[in-house]
Amino acid sequence: MKAIAFVTRVHPKRPNMLKECIKSVKRQTSDDYVHILHKDDNTANSYGVSSANNSLIRLNSINARYVMILDDDDMLIDPNFVKIFSKVVKKDVLEIVFFKGMIKDKGIFPRPEVWKKAPIFASIASFCFAVRRDIWMDNIYEFGKPTLAGLGGDFSFISLCYKNTKNHLWLDRIVAKTQKKEGYGRGEHEHA
């Protein structure tokens, strides 16, 4: 069993972004990962945010100890991430590992004021954490559910995981970044 699974939701209108995402994973200096390309869609356009979020619930064959969402419009920027991650999770029985990511036009997430604190809406992204597979399976149904702050997406999922766990590690590394401006579900030409 590998240390980490990268789950990439594939949008049909972003083939070039998907290629860059895949390349970024293949550049890792360790092969202690699996990369799951997930497209739960029968249309040529898009599945929309709610369908994309709900499709994660149907992922149950994950052959890794931890799971991280790395959507097709995101990419890894730290080629040593898997190597370091593997060493860190072998040393302890961690439930969640947090790390940093860059969102174009918005900066580094989680924001500095919430680093090493409970997740806050609009201050963390899906590529800023990896959860142990059993915790993923127990809580993935929450992904995308609305919260008091608005749309849920990754926040409703990670906040529930955080609330139900105690053993967290905050790995002070910038691991991933977005390839585009914010706005899920749009094609590549719509992000220019």
Buried (B, 14 or more C-beta within 10 A) or exposed (E): EBBBBBBBBBBBBBEEBBEBBBEBBEBBEBEBBBBBEBBBBEEEEBBEBEBBBBBBBEBEEBEBBBBBBBBBBBBBBBEEBBBBBBEBBEEEEBBBBBBBBBBEEEEBBBBEEEBEEEBBBEBBBBBBBBBBBEBBBBBBEBBBBEBEEEBBBBBBBBBBBBEEBEEBBBBEBBBBBBBBBEEBBBBBEEBE
